Amino acid sequence: MSVFGGIGEPRPDGSVSSTRPSGPRQEIRRPARSTQLATGTLACARCDAPVAVGPRPLALTDPLSCPFCDHRGPVRDFLSLEPPTRPARVVLRIALPPRP
């Protein structure tokens, strides 16, 4: 007995299906909105130490420095999107700039 009840398969009530369901199939897709782009890791490009940024959001061009070796650069230099992500995990989100 098939779980999906194909043609010629007995139904739970004992009858046997001899026809396919009529009509076209319809796929319903609901629009999903998400600002999340990716998950990555913030770590120093020089010493690979994890870098914590705190609760405030940062732009990829904001300045950042390593707490261990004092390497400085923009956030994008510290960001890695390669798996596996390590403990200094961050979520990259798309945000529109505020209107003037």
Helices and strands as residue ranges (DSSP letters): E 36-42, E 63-65, E 72-74, H 75-78, E 79-80, E 89-93
